[in-house]
């Protein structure tokens, strides 16, 4: 009866706060351990060559490039613009996205390799962009792929679509792409 009176009339179980603290510590430990496993299991390593394709039957890769996969099955984007303008617009979009790190960028080569990380567990997804000139137009290849797991909940597809939409909404100053 004394316990009831001390807690304002409600019953309290002995050791309840200890169990709650133990549960909270265990939950935080599991979360931090998961983050460490993800960082160790999928370290940031530059990809210097644009991939030739997505893995067969992949559910965590989207590609607008030769051998397209998902992403409306487009082989590339084309713009009447200079390579430099398109590269700058793509890099600007990548750098504006949250939890993103650019690992490699070369305007001369027309290549961007960046890593996007998910909000809670920081799963890494690689986004690669290649900009080149072809018959006076700027061509853009985009490849986005998760490093871990077998399904991406469509985030790579959505990322490629968002970059595509950003590039298609641009007003280009130049109308010719020259090497």
C-alpha positions as a LaTeX table, in Angstrom:
\begin{tabular}{lrrr}
\hline
Residue & $x$ (\AA) & $y$ (\AA) & $z$ (\AA) \\
\hline
Unk1 & 0.00 & 0.00 & 0.00 \\
Unk2 & 2.85 & 2.40 & 0.76 \\
Unk3 & 4.23 & 1.96 & $-2.79$ \\
Unk4 & 0.85 & 2.92 & $-4.24$ \\
Unk5 & 0.65 & 6.07 & $-2.17$ \\
Unk6 & 4.18 & 7.20 & $-3.02$ \\
Unk7 & 3.58 & 6.95 & $-6.77$ \\
Unk8 & 0.38 & 8.96 & $-6.75$ \\
Unk9 & $-2.04$ & 6.09 & $-6.42$ \\
Unk10 & $-0.83$ & 4.02 & $-9.39$ \\
Unk11 & 0.85 & 0.68 & $-8.91$ \\
Unk12 & 4.54 & 0.41 & $-9.78$ \\
Unk13 & 6.39 & $-2.80$ & $-10.26$ \\
Unk14 & 9.64 & $-3.24$ & $-8.43$ \\
Unk15 & 12.58 & $-2.94$ & $-10.83$ \\
Unk16 & 10.53 & $-1.43$ & $-13.67$ \\
Unk17 & 12.91 & 1.49 & $-14.25$ \\
Unk18 & 15.93 & $-0.86$ & $-14.23$ \\
Unk19 & 14.32 & $-3.04$ & $-16.92$ \\
Unk20 & 13.51 & 0.02 & $-18.99$ \\
Unk21 & 17.09 & 1.31 & $-18.72$ \\
Unk22 & 18.47 & $-2.11$ & $-19.63$ \\
Unk23 & 16.17 & $-2.29$ & $-22.65$ \\
Unk24 & 17.17 & 1.21 & $-23.79$ \\
Unk25 & 20.90 & 0.45 & $-23.42$ \\
Unk26 & 20.46 & $-2.82$ & $-25.33$ \\
Unk27 & 18.57 & $-1.04$ & $-28.11$ \\
Unk28 & 21.24 & 1.67 & $-28.46$ \\
Unk29 & 24.00 & $-0.97$ & $-28.40$ \\
Unk30 & 22.31 & $-2.96$ & $-31.17$ \\
Unk31 & 21.85 & 0.20 & $-33.27$ \\
Unk32 & 25.49 & 1.30 & $-32.88$ \\
Unk33 & 26.66 & $-2.25$ & $-33.55$ \\
Unk34 & 24.56 & $-2.36$ & $-36.73$ \\
Unk35 & 26.05 & 0.95 & $-37.91$ \\
Unk36 & 29.56 & $-0.37$ & $-37.32$ \\
Unk37 & 28.82 & $-3.57$ & $-39.23$ \\
Unk38 & 27.44 & $-1.56$ & $-42.16$ \\
Unk39 & 30.47 & 0.77 & $-42.25$ \\
Unk40 & 32.94 & $-2.12$ & $-41.99$ \\
Unk41 & 31.01 & $-4.34$ & $-44.43$ \\
Unk42 & 30.61 & $-1.65$ & $-47.09$ \\
Unk43 & 33.52 & 0.82 & $-46.93$ \\
Unk44 & 33.74 & 3.81 & $-49.27$ \\
Unk45 & 35.98 & 2.80 & $-52.14$ \\
Unk46 & 36.18 & 4.87 & $-55.31$ \\
Unk47 & 34.80 & 3.25 & $-58.44$ \\
Unk48 & 36.99 & 4.55 & $-61.24$ \\
Unk49 & 35.24 & 2.85 & $-64.16$ \\
Unk50 & 31.57 & 3.32 & $-65.01$ \\
Unk51 & 29.82 & $-0.06$ & $-64.55$ \\
Unk52 & 28.80 & $-1.91$ & $-67.71$ \\
Unk53 & 25.48 & $-3.22$ & $-66.32$ \\
Unk54 & 23.35 & $-3.92$ & $-63.27$ \\
Unk55 & 23.53 & $-7.43$ & $-61.79$ \\
Unk56 & 21.06 & $-9.84$ & $-63.41$ \\
Unk57 & 17.56 & $-9.68$ & $-61.86$ \\
Unk58 & 18.74 & $-7.01$ & $-59.43$ \\
Unk59 & 16.16 & $-5.30$ & $-57.25$ \\
Unk60 & 18.62 & $-2.70$ & $-55.95$ \\
Unk61 & 20.07 & $-1.15$ & $-59.09$ \\
Unk62 & 18.78 & 1.40 & $-61.61$ \\
Unk63 & 20.58 & 2.43 & $-64.76$ \\
Unk64 & 20.10 & 4.94 & $-67.61$ \\
Unk65 & 22.99 & 3.97 & $-69.83$ \\
Unk66 & 23.88 & 1.28 & $-72.36$ \\
Unk67 & 22.32 & $-1.92$ & $-70.98$ \\
Unk68 & 19.55 & 0.06 & $-69.18$ \\
Unk69 & 17.83 & $-1.45$ & $-66.16$ \\
Unk70 & 14.64 & $-0.17$ & $-64.54$ \\
Unk71 & 14.53 & 3.65 & $-64.87$ \\
Unk72 & 12.01 & 3.60 & $-67.78$ \\
Unk73 & 14.52 & 1.50 & $-69.79$ \\
Unk74 & 16.22 & 4.61 & $-71.22$ \\
Unk75 & 19.73 & 4.13 & $-72.58$ \\
Unk76 & 20.83 & 7.71 & $-71.79$ \\
Unk77 & 19.72 & 11.31 & $-71.45$ \\
Unk78 & 20.57 & 13.80 & $-74.21$ \\
Unk79 & 20.74 & 17.57 & $-74.03$ \\
Unk80 & 21.59 & 20.38 & $-76.42$ \\
Unk81 & 24.15 & 21.77 & $-74.02$ \\
Unk82 & 27.84 & 21.77 & $-73.27$ \\
Unk83 & 29.42 & 18.93 & $-71.33$ \\
Unk84 & 30.58 & 21.42 & $-68.68$ \\
Unk85 & 27.08 & 22.82 & $-68.10$ \\
Unk86 & 25.48 & 19.39 & $-67.77$ \\
Unk87 & 28.29 & 18.15 & $-65.52$ \\
Unk88 & 27.94 & 21.22 & $-63.27$ \\
Unk89 & 24.15 & 20.76 & $-63.04$ \\
Unk90 & 24.50 & 17.07 & $-62.13$ \\
Unk91 & 27.21 & 17.78 & $-59.53$ \\
Unk92 & 25.15 & 20.61 & $-58.06$ \\
Unk93 & 22.15 & 18.29 & $-57.62$ \\
Unk94 & 24.27 & 15.54 & $-56.05$ \\
Unk95 & 25.88 & 17.97 & $-53.59$ \\
Unk96 & 22.48 & 19.36 & $-52.59$ \\
Unk97 & 21.13 & 15.97 & $-51.51$ \\
Unk98 & 21.25 & 15.04 & $-47.80$ \\
Unk99 & 23.70 & 12.45 & $-46.42$ \\
Unk100 & 25.73 & 12.45 & $-49.64$ \\
Unk101 & 29.49 & 12.32 & $-50.12$ \\
Unk102 & 31.20 & 12.89 & $-53.48$ \\
Unk103 & 34.13 & 10.46 & $-53.71$ \\
Unk104 & 35.30 & 11.24 & $-57.25$ \\
Unk105 & 34.58 & 14.11 & $-59.59$ \\
Unk106 & 36.31 & 14.94 & $-62.84$ \\
Unk107 & 34.82 & 17.50 & $-65.20$ \\
Unk108 & 37.50 & 16.67 & $-67.78$ \\
Unk109 & 36.49 & 13.00 & $-67.84$ \\
Unk110 & 32.83 & 13.84 & $-67.13$ \\
Unk111 & 32.59 & 11.46 & $-64.20$ \\
Unk112 & 30.99 & 11.70 & $-60.73$ \\
Unk113 & 30.97 & 8.96 & $-58.10$ \\
Unk114 & 28.99 & 9.76 & $-54.97$ \\
Unk115 & 27.65 & 7.80 & $-52.01$ \\
Unk116 & 24.16 & 8.36 & $-50.64$ \\
Unk117 & 23.38 & 7.02 & $-47.17$ \\
Unk118 & 19.94 & 6.10 & $-45.86$ \\
Unk119 & 18.54 & 8.00 & $-42.90$ \\
Unk120 & 18.36 & 5.47 & $-40.07$ \\
Unk121 & 20.93 & 2.74 & $-40.71$ \\
Unk122 & 23.16 & 4.64 & $-43.15$ \\
Unk123 & 23.07 & 1.95 & $-45.85$ \\
Unk124 & 25.32 & 3.12 & $-48.72$ \\
Unk125 & 24.16 & 3.50 & $-52.32$ \\
Unk126 & 26.61 & 4.40 & $-55.07$ \\
Unk127 & 25.50 & 6.93 & $-57.68$ \\
Unk128 & 27.67 & 7.23 & $-60.78$ \\
Unk129 & 27.17 & 9.84 & $-63.49$ \\
Unk130 & 29.03 & 10.00 & $-66.80$ \\
Unk131 & 28.66 & 13.04 & $-69.09$ \\
Unk132 & 30.05 & 12.89 & $-72.63$ \\
Unk133 & 29.67 & 14.59 & $-76.01$ \\
Unk134 & 28.09 & 12.68 & $-78.88$ \\
Unk135 & 27.14 & 14.26 & $-82.23$ \\
Unk136 & 26.99 & 17.77 & $-80.75$ \\
Unk137 & 24.79 & 16.77 & $-77.79$ \\
Unk138 & 25.67 & 16.09 & $-74.17$ \\
Unk139 & 24.88 & 12.49 & $-73.26$ \\
Unk140 & 24.37 & 11.47 & $-69.63$ \\
Unk141 & 24.60 & 7.99 & $-68.18$ \\
Unk142 & 23.39 & 7.38 & $-64.62$ \\
Unk143 & 23.91 & 4.26 & $-62.51$ \\
Unk144 & 22.61 & 3.96 & $-58.90$ \\
Unk145 & 23.09 & 0.78 & $-56.88$ \\
Unk146 & 22.90 & $-0.33$ & $-53.25$ \\
Unk147 & 26.04 & $-1.95$ & $-51.86$ \\
Unk148 & 24.22 & $-4.07$ & $-49.27$ \\
Unk149 & 21.01 & $-6.05$ & $-49.53$ \\
Unk150 & 18.86 & $-7.44$ & $-52.29$ \\
Unk151 & 16.02 & $-4.88$ & $-52.41$ \\
Unk152 & 16.20 & $-1.09$ & $-52.24$ \\
Unk153 & 12.55 & $-0.12$ & $-51.65$ \\
Unk154 & 12.78 & 1.71 & $-55.03$ \\
Unk155 & 15.12 & 4.40 & $-53.65$ \\
Unk156 & 17.65 & 3.97 & $-56.47$ \\
Unk157 & 14.90 & 4.24 & $-59.07$ \\
Unk158 & 13.54 & 7.37 & $-57.36$ \\
Unk159 & 17.04 & 8.88 & $-57.10$ \\
Unk160 & 17.72 & 8.38 & $-60.80$ \\
Unk161 & 14.29 & 9.83 & $-61.65$ \\
Unk162 & 14.96 & 12.88 & $-59.45$ \\
Unk163 & 18.33 & 13.55 & $-61.09$ \\
Unk164 & 16.76 & 13.05 & $-64.51$ \\
Unk165 & 13.97 & 15.51 & $-63.67$ \\
Unk166 & 16.51 & 18.04 & $-62.37$ \\
Unk167 & 18.58 & 17.85 & $-65.56$ \\
Unk168 & 15.51 & 18.00 & $-67.82$ \\
Unk169 & 14.28 & 21.15 & $-66.03$ \\
Unk170 & 17.49 & 23.10 & $-66.70$ \\
Unk171 & 17.80 & 26.00 & $-69.12$ \\
Unk172 & 21.09 & 25.50 & $-70.94$ \\
Unk173 & 23.14 & 28.49 & $-72.10$ \\
Unk174 & 25.08 & 26.56 & $-74.73$ \\
Unk175 & 23.42 & 24.47 & $-77.40$ \\
Unk176 & 26.40 & 22.49 & $-78.59$ \\
Unk177 & 28.62 & 19.91 & $-76.96$ \\
Unk178 & 32.21 & 19.77 & $-78.14$ \\
Unk179 & 35.01 & 17.70 & $-76.75$ \\
\hline
\end{tabular}
